[in-house]
Amino acid sequence: MGRDLIVTLMKTVFAAAGIFGMVVMHAIAGDTTEYVGAPGPVAFRAGQVEVEGGAGFLGSFSTTSAKRVTINYQIEDARLGYMFNDPSGWGWLRGTNEAMLEVFGGPVTKGPGNYLAGGSLLWRYNFAQPGARVVPYAQLGAGALGNDIYTGQGQREIGEGFEFVLQGDAGLRYVINDKWAVSGEMDYRHISNADLASRNEGLNSIGGLMEVSYFFH
C-alpha cells in the first residue's frame, strides 16, 4: 500500500496501544471478578449495555485492474450497544446477539478531500464461551456519511457529499473484568452512492481499529 500508508498505520497503532495499555492496567488493578469455572463472561448477558470507543486507520484498494486514486483515512468511533440474549447455542457458535449504533469520523490522510463522518447501525455476534476472557466477534453494518472527497474531480470513486456505507468486521476482545474489555478489530468498508451521481465507482477500504468497551446493566 506504500511507505506513507505503513508509517501512518504504525503511528496510529502504537499511539492507540499506549492508551489502551494504561486502561488495561488501571482496570486490572481493580479486578475482583472470578472467571474460573464461571458459566460465561459476566459482560455478555441479556439486557447488558455496552459503550465502546476507539480509533484506527483504513486504506483503499481496488478490486479491478483499472488504475484508481488512493484514498486513505483515519477513523474515530463511538458505539452504543444492547445485548438481546444470554449466551446460547452449540459449541463454538455459542454467543450473544448485540445491536449497536455507531457514529464515526476522521481525516483523509492521502488523496482528495479532508474528512468523512457519519453513522451506522450494526449487528454484532459475540462468540462467548463459558469462562472465556478472549471473545471473538463478527459484525455487519449499514449507514451513511458526509464527506468532501467528492470535490476532487480527478477521481470517480466518490461522486456526492452524501454517500452510503456498508461494512463487515471481525474482532477479538479481551475481557478484563465485568465492566471493561479491549478489542482489536479488522474492518472492511464500502462507500458508494447507489448511482445517485454520475461518479460512483465506489471506495473499498480495509484496515484495523482498537476499541475500549465499558459494560453496565
GIHUBEL-V66407 format. One line per field, one symbol per residue. phi: phi as a letter, one per 30 degrees, with the letter a starting at -180 (. if undefined). psi: psi as a letter, one per 20 degrees, with the letter a starting at -180 (. if undefined). burial: 1 if it has 9 or more other ideal C-beta (glycine too) atoms within 8 Angstrom, else 0. A space follows every 10 residues. Layout:
BEGIN
phi=???
psi=???
burial=???
END
This chain:
BEGIN
phi=.jdedddddd dddddddddd dddddddddc dcdccdiddl eddcaeidcb cbbaaabbbd bccbdddbdd bcacbcbbbb bbccbdeajc hddelbcbcb cbcbalddca jdibabaabb cbcbccdcce idccbdbbbb ababbcacdd ddddbbdccb dcbcbcbbbb bbbcddadcb abbcbcbcbc cabhidbdca diccbbabbc bccbcab
psi=iqgggggggg ggggghhggh ghgghgghhj ojpoipjqir phiorpippp pqqaqapqqq rqjriqpqpp oqqqpprpqp qppiqqprrp ciipaqpppq ppqrrrqpip aqrhrqqbqq pqppopnoqp jphooqqqqq rqbrrqrjhi ioijqjgpir hpqqpqqpqp rpqpogaihq qqqppppppp prjkkirhol hqopqqaqqp qpqpqr.
burial=0000110110 0110011001 0011001100 0000100101 1111100111 1111111111 0000000111 1111111111 1110001000 0001111111 1111110101 1110111111 1111111110 1110111111 1111111011 0100101111 0011101111 1111111011 1111111111 1110001011 0011111111 1111100
END
